[in-house]
Amino acid sequence: HNDPLGLISQKDRQNLNEILTHPDYQYFFGPESAAEVEVQLPDGSLGRIDRLAVVNNTVFILDYKTGISPQTVPIFYQQQLENYACAVQKIYPLYPVRCFILWTEGPKLMEIES
């Protein structure tokens, strides 16, 4: 990972490398995935999904959050992912949709039930 200006700290570089190489996270970064996917939310506004993957007839939504995972996920984040899931369900009506938050510190992947 090239960083000629030195803008990424060593700790952030380690977290990023762990995320990109961790086997549990691979389908979010594989050939069936896309970054920054714009979708129309239920209220008509546009939302941007950080990572979207369709693997084995299942849709996976990934949202990045900085910091350490909290004991309880804030309701705003849960609602954000529920809105993404509603939007994606219209595109893939026959596929189950699973939502995740990837907390950058740790890093830690957390599934959010919708």
C-alpha positions, -999 to +999 in steps of 0.1 A: +000+000+000+017+031-013+016+062+009+042+087-005+030+116+016+030+096+048-006+105+056-015+070+069-003+062+104+015+029+111-015+018+132-040+027+105-018+009+079-018-022+101-056-021+106-061-016+069-038-045+060-056-068+086-090-059+071-079-065+035-062-098+043-086-112+069-104-144+056-137-134+072-138-101+052-127-114+018-161-115+001-165-078+007-134-071-014-136-099-039-147-099-076-184-100-067-182-067-047-184-030-055-174+001-035-195+033-029-227+019-044-254+046-046-290+035-039-323+052-035-335+050+001-371+045+011-376+083+017-364+090-018-330+104-009-298+088-021-275+067+001-241+054-005-232+019+006-195+015+014-192-021+001-219-043-016-213-079-025-235-105-040-221-140-032-239-173-034-273-157-039-269-135-008-264-098-007-239-085+018-239-048+028-208-035+046-206-001+063-173+012+077-172+030+110-141+044+126-132+036+161-138+007+185-170-013+184-194-002+211-213-025+234-245-013+218-247-001+182-263+034+180-298+033+167-289+057+139-264+032+125-290+004+127-316+026+109-290+035+082-283-002+075-321-010+075-326+017+049-298+003+028-313-032+031-347-020+020-332-003-011-311-033-020-340-057-015-359-039-043-329-046-066-325-083-055-360-093-044-352-130-043-320-128-023-316-125+014-298-093+025-273-093+054-259-061+069-225-056+086-205-028+102-167-031+101-153-011+130-118+000+120-102-004+154-095-040+161-108-044+134-141-060+142-169-072+119-204-070+134-236-083+118-266-060+123-299-079+123-326-061+102 
